[in-house]
Amino acid sequence: MEDYQKRVLVEQKELAKKIVALCIFITDFDKVKSLNDNEFNLLRTQLDRMLDYERILQMRLFQIDSD
């Protein structure tokens, strides 16, 4: 595996951990109730974009493996 491939894999794994942490946060009622609607919506949008980004990294990894 090339160095850049290893970096993509590390980046994807780190992002996956952040996605889990954000999911845990936004499903914790006690924490979420302190947010206003705009803040909560921004976090949901952030999560959506993080998931998009993770899918892109996974596609890059898949393409790397299929070469």
Helices and strands as residue ranges (DSSP letters): H 3-26, H 29-32, H 37-66
